Amino acid sequence: MPKFRVPYPPEFRRQMVELVRSGRRPEELAKEFEPTAQSIWNWVRQAERDGGTRRDGAVTSLERDELTKLRRENYRLRQARDILAKAAAWFAREKAPNGSSGS
């Protein structure tokens, strides 16, 4: 059995959420379909957050996507800053009057 499972497609998740909203229980859906009842409950809660009907301190999907993007950008900017700092230090050593470049 594989360690990691491919995530369920968004359309499937939306359908499960709609079935719960129409009165079906996640436990019975879990028996009929593959995801666990806990997964279905998580999808329902996330859909409520995304729809603005749930305020429990967790972020919406859009906020989570933006946070991921900003963290990735922040990481790249830190890498660029570190590279520039090292280059500046190298050039400062090369231009120093007692530098070893012999110019």
Backbone torsions as a table, in degrees:
resi	resn	phi	psi	omega
1	MET	NA	132.9	-178.0
2	PRO	-68.4	149.2	179.2
3	LYS	-70.8	-38.3	-175.8
4	PHE	-115.6	141.7	179.9
5	ARG	-108.5	142.6	176.3
6	VAL	-66.8	133.1	-178.8
7	PRO	-59.7	150.1	176.7
8	TYR	-68.1	143.6	179.9
9	PRO	-63.2	149.6	-179.5
10	PRO	-56.3	-37.2	-179.2
11	GLU	-64.7	-39.8	177.1
12	PHE	-62.3	-44.2	178.8
13	ARG	-60.8	-44.3	178.7
14	ARG	-60.0	-40.0	179.5
15	GLN	-64.6	-40.8	178.3
16	MET	-63.9	-42.0	178.9
17	VAL	-62.3	-44.0	179.8
18	GLU	-63.6	-37.9	177.7
19	LEU	-64.3	-39.3	177.1
20	VAL	-65.7	-42.6	179.8
21	ARG	-65.7	-26.0	179.6
22	SER	-84.9	-0.6	173.9
23	GLY	117.7	-7.4	178.0
24	ARG	-75.5	147.5	179.2
25	ARG	-91.7	141.1	178.4
26	PRO	-56.0	-33.0	-179.2
27	GLU	-64.0	-41.4	179.7
28	GLU	-74.0	-33.2	176.1
29	LEU	-66.3	-35.6	179.1
30	ALA	-64.3	-34.1	178.1
31	LYS	-72.3	-35.2	-177.7
32	GLU	-80.8	-37.5	-178.8
33	PHE	-115.4	-179.1	-172.7
34	GLU	-81.9	-37.4	-173.5
35	PRO	-65.6	156.7	178.2
36	THR	-75.6	161.1	177.4
37	ALA	-61.4	-36.8	179.3
38	GLN	-63.3	-41.2	177.6
39	SER	-61.3	-44.0	-179.7
40	ILE	-63.6	-43.0	176.5
41	TRP	-59.5	-41.6	178.9
42	ASN	-61.1	-41.8	179.6
43	TRP	-64.4	-39.3	179.2
44	VAL	-64.9	-46.4	179.8
45	ARG	-61.8	-42.2	179.6
46	GLN	-65.4	-39.2	177.7
47	ALA	-63.5	-37.0	176.9
48	GLU	-66.1	-40.7	177.1
49	ARG	-63.4	-46.4	-178.6
50	ASP	-63.2	-32.8	179.7
51	GLY	-83.8	-6.2	177.9
52	GLY	83.3	10.0	-179.6
53	THR	-96.1	-2.8	180.0
54	ARG	-130.8	128.4	178.8
55	ARG	-126.9	89.0	-179.5
56	ASP	-120.9	17.0	177.5
57	GLY	91.6	-12.9	178.7
58	ALA	-81.8	155.9	-177.2
59	VAL	-85.3	155.3	175.2
60	THR	-76.7	169.2	179.2
61	SER	-62.2	-39.8	178.6
62	LEU	-63.9	-42.3	178.4
63	GLU	-64.8	-39.9	179.2
64	ARG	-64.8	-42.0	178.0
65	ASP	-63.2	-42.5	179.3
66	GLU	-65.1	-41.3	179.1
67	LEU	-62.0	-41.9	177.5
68	THR	-61.7	-45.3	179.6
69	LYS	-62.0	-43.7	-179.1
70	LEU	-67.2	-37.3	177.6
71	ARG	-65.1	-40.8	178.4
72	ARG	-63.4	-44.3	179.5
73	GLU	-64.6	-41.7	178.6
74	ASN	-60.5	-41.8	178.4
75	TYR	-61.4	-46.5	179.8
76	ARG	-63.6	-40.1	179.5
77	LEU	-65.5	-38.4	177.3
78	ARG	-64.8	-40.0	177.4
79	GLN	-62.3	-45.0	-179.9
80	ALA	-62.7	-41.9	178.8
81	ARG	-61.3	-43.7	-179.6
82	ASP	-64.5	-40.5	178.3
83	ILE	-63.7	-44.4	179.8
84	LEU	-65.2	-37.9	178.8
85	ALA	-64.8	-41.2	178.8
86	LYS	-67.0	-39.5	178.8
87	ALA	-65.6	-42.2	179.5
88	ALA	-62.4	-41.0	179.0
89	ALA	-65.4	-40.0	179.2
90	TRP	-64.1	-45.6	179.7
91	PHE	-66.4	-34.9	178.3
92	ALA	-64.3	-39.2	177.7
93	ARG	-67.2	-38.8	-179.3
94	GLU	-67.4	-34.8	-177.7
95	LYS	-88.2	-7.6	-177.7
96	ALA	-63.3	143.9	-179.2
97	PRO	-60.7	-31.8	179.2
98	ASN	-97.9	20.5	-177.3
99	GLY	-65.6	159.4	-176.9
100	SER	-90.9	10.0	-176.7
101	SER	-76.9	-18.9	174.9
102	GLY	75.5	23.4	-179.0
103	SER	-81.1	NA	NA
